[in-house]
Amino acid sequence: PEVQEILTKFGHIIQIRLGFHEVHHNNHGETGRILLQLNGQTSEVEQLGQALTQLSGVKVKSMSLD
């Protein structure tokens, strides 16, 4: 729920959101990956990354394509 709240807060800069859930037959954990394409000011993108990395178990990796 916390990840969803942050993504909703920054929804105005999210152009594409694609989620991949980890499927384990013996474990029903909430692990997975979310791929985001963002379109916003650099400061907004950084704020989103900072907000997500403050959550336990969340890692943020980014790349820029010009």
Salt bridges, closest charged atoms under 4 A:
GLU22 OE2 - ARG33 NH1 2.59
GLU44 OE2 - HIS12 NE2 2.92
